[in-house]
Amino acid sequence: MKPKVYSVDIDGTLTKTSAWTEEECLTVEPRPDVIARVNELYGKNFIIIHTARRHELYHNTILWLKTHNVRYHAICMEKMPSDIILDLDAVNRLEDL
């Protein structure tokens, strides 16, 4: 099977709520089931973390991803085209991935 590009949103997808301040970006609660699935997909696909967070939140966003062991190949602080988008509004069931 050909590898795919997955764009994975953070707020409401990897996290239970949204984070729009520096402090929230560090303390927002993760969704371990989604993180585990993204980490499974990482080995045979290309994972891009994509978010609409402001660029000023980049550093704290990276720290949160590292703290919660989210595996990814790239990060984009704006939305972009992909083969598959994992976003709270795009995919409702992990088993569909």
PyMOL commands that place a pseudoatom at each C-alpha (Angstrom):
pseudoatom trace, name=CA, resn=MET, resi=1, chain=A, elem=C, hetatm=0, pos=[0.000, 0.000, 0.000]
pseudoatom trace, name=CA, resn=LYS, resi=2, chain=A, elem=C, hetatm=0, pos=[1.316, 3.426, -0.965]
pseudoatom trace, name=CA, resn=PRO, resi=3, chain=A, elem=C, hetatm=0, pos=[2.070, 5.726, 2.000]
pseudoatom trace, name=CA, resn=LYS, resi=4, chain=A, elem=C, hetatm=0, pos=[-0.359, 8.580, 2.498]
pseudoatom trace, name=CA, resn=VAL, resi=5, chain=A, elem=C, hetatm=0, pos=[-0.045, 12.101, 3.824]
pseudoatom trace, name=CA, resn=TYR, resi=6, chain=A, elem=C, hetatm=0, pos=[-2.104, 12.573, 6.973]
pseudoatom trace, name=CA, resn=SER, resi=7, chain=A, elem=C, hetatm=0, pos=[-2.798, 16.089, 8.215]
pseudoatom trace, name=CA, resn=VAL, resi=8, chain=A, elem=C, hetatm=0, pos=[-3.665, 15.908, 11.883]
pseudoatom trace, name=CA, resn=ASP, resi=9, chain=A, elem=C, hetatm=0, pos=[-5.274, 18.813, 13.697]
pseudoatom trace, name=CA, resn=ILE, resi=10, chain=A, elem=C, hetatm=0, pos=[-4.422, 19.488, 17.325]
pseudoatom trace, name=CA, resn=ASP, resi=11, chain=A, elem=C, hetatm=0, pos=[-7.302, 21.297, 19.021]
pseudoatom trace, name=CA, resn=GLY, resi=12, chain=A, elem=C, hetatm=0, pos=[-10.257, 19.004, 19.583]
pseudoatom trace, name=CA, resn=THR, resi=13, chain=A, elem=C, hetatm=0, pos=[-8.491, 16.165, 17.770]
pseudoatom trace, name=CA, resn=LEU, resi=14, chain=A, elem=C, hetatm=0, pos=[-5.239, 15.405, 19.611]
pseudoatom trace, name=CA, resn=THR, resi=15, chain=A, elem=C, hetatm=0, pos=[-6.597, 17.385, 22.572]
pseudoatom trace, name=CA, resn=LYS, resi=16, chain=A, elem=C, hetatm=0, pos=[-9.928, 17.321, 24.385]
pseudoatom trace, name=CA, resn=THR, resi=17, chain=A, elem=C, hetatm=0, pos=[-10.411, 21.087, 24.070]
pseudoatom trace, name=CA, resn=SER, resi=18, chain=A, elem=C, hetatm=0, pos=[-8.895, 24.010, 22.201]
pseudoatom trace, name=CA, resn=ALA, resi=19, chain=A, elem=C, hetatm=0, pos=[-5.834, 25.941, 23.317]
pseudoatom trace, name=CA, resn=TRP, resi=20, chain=A, elem=C, hetatm=0, pos=[-5.378, 29.547, 22.239]
pseudoatom trace, name=CA, resn=THR, resi=21, chain=A, elem=C, hetatm=0, pos=[-3.021, 30.963, 24.883]
pseudoatom trace, name=CA, resn=GLU, resi=22, chain=A, elem=C, hetatm=0, pos=[0.595, 30.098, 25.691]
pseudoatom trace, name=CA, resn=GLU, resi=23, chain=A, elem=C, hetatm=0, pos=[-0.408, 28.483, 28.989]
pseudoatom trace, name=CA, resn=GLU, resi=24, chain=A, elem=C, hetatm=0, pos=[-3.273, 26.498, 27.457]
pseudoatom trace, name=CA, resn=CYS, resi=25, chain=A, elem=C, hetatm=0, pos=[-0.918, 25.162, 24.778]
pseudoatom trace, name=CA, resn=LEU, resi=26, chain=A, elem=C, hetatm=0, pos=[1.180, 23.573, 27.508]
pseudoatom trace, name=CA, resn=THR, resi=27, chain=A, elem=C, hetatm=0, pos=[-1.620, 22.289, 29.728]
pseudoatom trace, name=CA, resn=VAL, resi=28, chain=A, elem=C, hetatm=0, pos=[-4.451, 21.227, 27.416]
pseudoatom trace, name=CA, resn=GLU, resi=29, chain=A, elem=C, hetatm=0, pos=[-5.571, 17.649, 28.081]
pseudoatom trace, name=CA, resn=PRO, resi=30, chain=A, elem=C, hetatm=0, pos=[-4.532, 15.055, 25.465]
pseudoatom trace, name=CA, resn=ARG, resi=31, chain=A, elem=C, hetatm=0, pos=[-6.670, 12.380, 23.825]
pseudoatom trace, name=CA, resn=PRO, resi=32, chain=A, elem=C, hetatm=0, pos=[-4.445, 9.288, 24.289]
pseudoatom trace, name=CA, resn=ASP, resi=33, chain=A, elem=C, hetatm=0, pos=[-6.508, 7.110, 21.928]
pseudoatom trace, name=CA, resn=VAL, resi=34, chain=A, elem=C, hetatm=0, pos=[-6.037, 9.540, 19.028]
pseudoatom trace, name=CA, resn=ILE, resi=35, chain=A, elem=C, hetatm=0, pos=[-2.346, 10.031, 19.798]
pseudoatom trace, name=CA, resn=ALA, resi=36, chain=A, elem=C, hetatm=0, pos=[-1.848, 6.247, 19.834]
pseudoatom trace, name=CA, resn=ARG, resi=37, chain=A, elem=C, hetatm=0, pos=[-3.524, 5.911, 16.422]
pseudoatom trace, name=CA, resn=VAL, resi=38, chain=A, elem=C, hetatm=0, pos=[-1.457, 8.730, 14.929]
pseudoatom trace, name=CA, resn=ASN, resi=39, chain=A, elem=C, hetatm=0, pos=[1.697, 7.088, 16.267]
pseudoatom trace, name=CA, resn=GLU, resi=40, chain=A, elem=C, hetatm=0, pos=[0.644, 3.789, 14.629]
pseudoatom trace, name=CA, resn=LEU, resi=41, chain=A, elem=C, hetatm=0, pos=[0.157, 5.560, 11.291]
pseudoatom trace, name=CA, resn=TYR, resi=42, chain=A, elem=C, hetatm=0, pos=[3.534, 7.315, 11.589]
pseudoatom trace, name=CA, resn=GLY, resi=43, chain=A, elem=C, hetatm=0, pos=[5.615, 4.279, 10.624]
pseudoatom trace, name=CA, resn=LYS, resi=44, chain=A, elem=C, hetatm=0, pos=[4.202, 3.819, 7.118]
pseudoatom trace, name=CA, resn=ASN, resi=45, chain=A, elem=C, hetatm=0, pos=[2.810, 7.263, 6.317]
pseudoatom trace, name=CA, resn=PHE, resi=46, chain=A, elem=C, hetatm=0, pos=[3.759, 10.936, 6.431]
pseudoatom trace, name=CA, resn=ILE, resi=47, chain=A, elem=C, hetatm=0, pos=[2.205, 12.760, 9.387]
pseudoatom trace, name=CA, resn=ILE, resi=48, chain=A, elem=C, hetatm=0, pos=[1.811, 16.532, 9.307]
pseudoatom trace, name=CA, resn=ILE, resi=49, chain=A, elem=C, hetatm=0, pos=[0.530, 18.295, 12.380]
pseudoatom trace, name=CA, resn=HIS, resi=50, chain=A, elem=C, hetatm=0, pos=[-1.602, 21.116, 11.067]
pseudoatom trace, name=CA, resn=THR, resi=51, chain=A, elem=C, hetatm=0, pos=[-3.235, 23.765, 13.184]
pseudoatom trace, name=CA, resn=ALA, resi=52, chain=A, elem=C, hetatm=0, pos=[-4.821, 27.172, 12.952]
pseudoatom trace, name=CA, resn=ARG, resi=53, chain=A, elem=C, hetatm=0, pos=[-3.000, 28.277, 16.103]
pseudoatom trace, name=CA, resn=ARG, resi=54, chain=A, elem=C, hetatm=0, pos=[-1.162, 31.583, 15.887]
pseudoatom trace, name=CA, resn=HIS, resi=55, chain=A, elem=C, hetatm=0, pos=[2.527, 31.396, 14.972]
pseudoatom trace, name=CA, resn=GLU, resi=56, chain=A, elem=C, hetatm=0, pos=[3.418, 32.858, 18.392]
pseudoatom trace, name=CA, resn=LEU, resi=57, chain=A, elem=C, hetatm=0, pos=[2.236, 29.565, 19.930]
pseudoatom trace, name=CA, resn=TYR, resi=58, chain=A, elem=C, hetatm=0, pos=[4.637, 27.435, 17.867]
pseudoatom trace, name=CA, resn=HIS, resi=59, chain=A, elem=C, hetatm=0, pos=[7.188, 26.827, 20.648]
pseudoatom trace, name=CA, resn=ASN, resi=60, chain=A, elem=C, hetatm=0, pos=[4.611, 25.785, 23.250]
pseudoatom trace, name=CA, resn=THR, resi=61, chain=A, elem=C, hetatm=0, pos=[2.815, 23.633, 20.678]
pseudoatom trace, name=CA, resn=ILE, resi=62, chain=A, elem=C, hetatm=0, pos=[6.065, 21.750, 19.948]
pseudoatom trace, name=CA, resn=LEU, resi=63, chain=A, elem=C, hetatm=0, pos=[6.665, 21.284, 23.682]
pseudoatom trace, name=CA, resn=TRP, resi=64, chain=A, elem=C, hetatm=0, pos=[3.163, 19.842, 24.144]
pseudoatom trace, name=CA, resn=LEU, resi=65, chain=A, elem=C, hetatm=0, pos=[3.622, 17.420, 21.235]
pseudoatom trace, name=CA, resn=LYS, resi=66, chain=A, elem=C, hetatm=0, pos=[6.957, 16.276, 22.671]
pseudoatom trace, name=CA, resn=THR, resi=67, chain=A, elem=C, hetatm=0, pos=[5.548, 15.931, 26.207]
pseudoatom trace, name=CA, resn=HIS, resi=68, chain=A, elem=C, hetatm=0, pos=[2.745, 13.700, 24.932]
pseudoatom trace, name=CA, resn=ASN, resi=69, chain=A, elem=C, hetatm=0, pos=[4.990, 11.681, 22.593]
pseudoatom trace, name=CA, resn=VAL, resi=70, chain=A, elem=C, hetatm=0, pos=[3.136, 12.594, 19.424]
pseudoatom trace, name=CA, resn=ARG, resi=71, chain=A, elem=C, hetatm=0, pos=[5.128, 11.320, 16.425]
pseudoatom trace, name=CA, resn=TYR, resi=72, chain=A, elem=C, hetatm=0, pos=[5.072, 13.436, 13.296]
pseudoatom trace, name=CA, resn=HIS, resi=73, chain=A, elem=C, hetatm=0, pos=[7.234, 14.394, 10.330]
pseudoatom trace, name=CA, resn=ALA, resi=74, chain=A, elem=C, hetatm=0, pos=[6.299, 18.062, 9.918]
pseudoatom trace, name=CA, resn=ILE, resi=75, chain=A, elem=C, hetatm=0, pos=[4.218, 20.809, 11.463]
pseudoatom trace, name=CA, resn=CYS, resi=76, chain=A, elem=C, hetatm=0, pos=[2.321, 23.583, 9.740]
pseudoatom trace, name=CA, resn=MET, resi=77, chain=A, elem=C, hetatm=0, pos=[0.701, 26.445, 11.597]
pseudoatom trace, name=CA, resn=GLU, resi=78, chain=A, elem=C, hetatm=0, pos=[-1.908, 26.762, 8.855]
pseudoatom trace, name=CA, resn=LYS, resi=79, chain=A, elem=C, hetatm=0, pos=[-4.169, 24.355, 6.983]
pseudoatom trace, name=CA, resn=MET, resi=80, chain=A, elem=C, hetatm=0, pos=[-2.889, 22.664, 3.788]
pseudoatom trace, name=CA, resn=PRO, resi=81, chain=A, elem=C, hetatm=0, pos=[-3.902, 20.011, 1.196]
pseudoatom trace, name=CA, resn=SER, resi=82, chain=A, elem=C, hetatm=0, pos=[-3.422, 16.347, 2.159]
pseudoatom trace, name=CA, resn=ASP, resi=83, chain=A, elem=C, hetatm=0, pos=[-4.572, 12.878, 1.197]
pseudoatom trace, name=CA, resn=ILE, resi=84, chain=A, elem=C, hetatm=0, pos=[-6.316, 12.422, 4.536]
pseudoatom trace, name=CA, resn=ILE, resi=85, chain=A, elem=C, hetatm=0, pos=[-7.246, 15.051, 7.120]
pseudoatom trace, name=CA, resn=LEU, resi=86, chain=A, elem=C, hetatm=0, pos=[-7.788, 14.000, 10.729]
pseudoatom trace, name=CA, resn=ASP, resi=87, chain=A, elem=C, hetatm=0, pos=[-9.703, 16.891, 12.253]
pseudoatom trace, name=CA, resn=LEU, resi=88, chain=A, elem=C, hetatm=0, pos=[-12.523, 17.063, 14.753]
pseudoatom trace, name=CA, resn=ASP, resi=89, chain=A, elem=C, hetatm=0, pos=[-14.828, 18.122, 11.924]
pseudoatom trace, name=CA, resn=ALA, resi=90, chain=A, elem=C, hetatm=0, pos=[-13.505, 15.614, 9.343]
pseudoatom trace, name=CA, resn=VAL, resi=91, chain=A, elem=C, hetatm=0, pos=[-13.169, 12.204, 11.050]
pseudoatom trace, name=CA, resn=ASN, resi=92, chain=A, elem=C, hetatm=0, pos=[-15.373, 11.059, 13.889]
pseudoatom trace, name=CA, resn=ARG, resi=93, chain=A, elem=C, hetatm=0, pos=[-14.180, 7.477, 14.330]
pseudoatom trace, name=CA, resn=LEU, resi=94, chain=A, elem=C, hetatm=0, pos=[-10.584, 6.319, 14.728]
pseudoatom trace, name=CA, resn=GLU, resi=95, chain=A, elem=C, hetatm=0, pos=[-11.427, 2.963, 13.199]
pseudoatom trace, name=CA, resn=ASP, resi=96, chain=A, elem=C, hetatm=0, pos=[-12.158, 4.780, 9.915]
pseudoatom trace, name=CA, resn=LEU, resi=97, chain=A, elem=C, hetatm=0, pos=[-8.461, 5.601, 9.526]
for i in range(1, 97): cmd.bond("trace and resi %d" % i, "trace and resi %d" % (i + 1))
show_as sticks, trace
zoom trace
